Amino acid sequence: MKEDKDVEEVLLCLSVSLPDAEREAAGARLLSLVRSLVNNDFSALLHLLYRVDVDEKKLRQLLRAEPGKDAAELISGLIIERLAEKRRIREALRKDPPRDNEEKW
């Protein structure tokens, strides 16, 4: 499905460091895709949230706390936040290779 490919592409873009303009464009695309999923394919939206590992409790609290706000915006924000968190964790865990054979395990 084209929508699945679009979601994959946006998630990949948001999973790496990008210039601000590109990150904003990817965020706008994500918002559009999430809005479409909210309106047309809720099970695909749930699958996306599960795959990205968005905290369900946090999402429910946010949706309850801001009932008048666009749900797609809130959901997109949490997805972007989670992808940024994953990116920071990956970068923090990245280590320089050992300098000589003695340090290798």
C-alpha positions in Angstrom: 0.0 0.0 0.0 1.2 3.5 -0.8 0.3 4.8 2.7 2.5 2.1 4.3 5.4 3.1 2.1 4.8 6.8 3.0 4.7 6.0 6.7 8.0 4.0 6.4 9.7 6.8 4.5 8.6 9.5 7.1 9.6 7.3 10.1 13.0 6.8 8.5 13.5 10.5 7.9 12.5 11.3 11.5 14.8 8.6 12.9 18.0 10.3 11.7 19.4 13.8 12.3 18.1 16.2 9.7 18.3 20.0 9.1 15.4 21.8 10.7 13.6 22.5 7.4 13.6 18.8 6.4 12.5 17.7 9.9 9.6 20.2 9.8 8.6 18.9 6.3 8.8 15.3 7.5 6.7 16.2 10.6 4.1 17.8 8.4 3.9 14.7 6.3 3.6 12.6 9.4 0.8 14.7 10.6 -1.1 14.3 7.3 -0.5 10.5 7.4 -1.7 10.2 11.0 -4.7 12.3 10.3 -5.6 10.0 7.5 -5.1 7.0 9.7 -7.3 8.4 12.4 -10.1 9.0 9.9 -9.7 6.0 7.7 -7.7 3.1 9.2 -7.6 3.1 13.0 -6.1 -0.4 13.2 -3.2 0.8 11.1 -2.8 3.7 13.4 -2.6 1.4 16.4 -0.1 -0.7 14.6 2.1 2.4 13.9 1.9 3.4 17.5 2.9 0.0 18.7 5.8 -0.2 16.2 7.2 3.2 17.2 6.6 2.2 20.8 4.6 5.2 21.9 3.7 4.9 25.5 0.0 4.1 25.6 -0.5 5.6 29.1 1.1 8.8 28.1 -1.0 9.0 24.9 -4.2 8.5 26.8 -3.3 11.1 29.4 -2.4 13.6 26.7 -5.7 13.0 24.8 -7.7 13.4 28.1 -5.7 16.5 29.1 -6.3 18.3 25.8 -9.8 17.3 24.6 -10.2 20.3 22.3 -6.9 19.8 20.5 -6.5 17.9 17.2 -5.8 14.3 18.1 -3.6 13.8 15.0 -1.4 16.6 16.1 -1.0 15.2 19.6 -0.3 11.7 18.3 2.2 13.0 15.7 4.0 14.9 18.4 4.3 11.8 20.6 5.6 9.8 17.6 8.2 12.5 16.8 9.2 12.7 20.5 9.6 8.9 20.7 11.7 8.7 17.5 13.9 11.5 18.8 14.4 9.6 22.1 15.3 6.5 20.2 17.8 8.5 18.1 19.4 10.0 21.3 19.7 6.5 22.8 21.3 5.0 19.7 23.8 7.9 19.6 24.7 7.6 23.3 25.2 3.8 22.9 27.4 4.1 19.9 31.0 3.5 21.0 34.3 4.0 19.3 35.9 0.7 18.1 38.8 -0.6 20.3 42.2 0.8 19.4 44.1 -2.5 19.5 43.4 -6.2 19.6 44.0 -6.4 23.4 40.8 -4.4 24.1 38.6 -6.6 21.9 36.5 -9.3 23.4 
